[in-house]
Amino acid sequence: FSTQLNIRVSNTSNHLLNFYSTNNLKLNIILPTILTMLISILDFYRRPFGLALICFLLYNFSTVLLKTKLTLQGVAYFFFCNDKKWPKQPCPSTYFKDVNAKDEKIKRKTLIFVRHGESTWNDTFNKGAHRSKAKFVIGFIPGLVKSLSYEFYLLLAGKVDSWFYDSPLSYLGLDQVKELCAFLRQSPEAVATNPDEKLMLEILRKDPKAPKSILVSSSLRRALSTVAASFQDRLARNPDESILIIPSLQEISRNPDTLSITPAQTKVAPSWIDESYTDCDFATIFGGQVDMHLHRGNKPIDTNGYKRMKEFCNVAFSNIQEEYIIIGGHSIWFRSFFKEFLPRDSNHVGKSKKLVNCGAVALDLLKINDSDDGNGVDRYMVDEKSIRVIYGGFK
């Protein structure tokens, strides 16, 4: 094929040059001729290329089936889910008259939200803080072509991976994770500005005298990778500790990047970008220090964000013994949590702004049963005064 193609291209090129020099051919005649030549070349390779493509797809048939399933699932979610819509809920402060009073009916947990680093989906479809709007607009089409090319390559290579579905950390996201990891490696005494901040850092690091805490994460890969890499020193010091996957933390959106690529009860596999990262052994952590027993696969199509947030609150108080819960999660989920569980008259920035990539913020979640006999409905509220930024912040 290559020899025949070279002969055809050479003959066509010589013909064009001779014809142009003898007839002074104009540009508007040359261009159609060149186009015809290119079409001829493509037509020459069409059949062998198509045959090779079919062979690749048949060889990786199981991956093709999974990607087809994900595509159909993604289309169904995009058009039929109502993940961001739910009935208006009562103001949480209705059930909490005085959060500072010592009321034995009020239970309290401290949550530490840690947002994932930038994902490949963010790299393609979001401007981000690292580039101007003009740069994003100019680079959007080339970026989209790049992402589609990666997706096609992953399919042909038979990799159960994706740029779009359950989008992993991007290379920038890994850099952001590296910075958070470096922050956590510092001594709390060196970076803390007050005793409470020092305590939060000791909890994140799981220092010997710190109160007990647990690492939990969304089932989506970018959140888990962020927790695994950021807290790798903690995990290395405590080989019996695991990151608990909680499905209700799955991001609130209809987009395909919020759909889990990992089947139920199955270990998460590092993405092709994770595998290239030399500062963290994702395969070892994912294989031995991630607890998947709660992972049920994807969020149901008839669910919504509020149902999952409420389910998480129930899990936090009923199934988790530790007082401090470190949560690897997502910006819209976190923002929605502030909107729903802060009092309606609160103007806290967390209601309107996103936590930055790899940002960390602590808050106290309160629980009370709305019946004196304890047989009513459990109600939850965020104590606004307890919210404090540990790293990064809102933007």
Secondary structure by P-SEA (a helix, b strand, c coil): caaaaaaaaaaaaaaaaaaaaaccccaaaaaaaaaaaaaaaaaaaaaaaaaaaaaaaaaaaaaaaaaaaaaaaaaaaacccccccccccccccccccccccccccbbbbbbbbbbbccccccccccccccccaaaaaaaaaaaaaaaaaaaaaaaaacccccccccccccaaaaaaaaaaaaaaacccccccccaaaaaaaaaaaccccccbbbbbbcccaaaaaaaaaaaaaaaaaccccccccccccccccccccccccccccbbbbbccccccccccaaaaaaacccccccccccccccccaaaaaaaaaaaacccccccbbbbbccaaaaaaaaacccccccccccccccccccbbbbbbbbbbbcccccccbbbbbbccccccccccccc
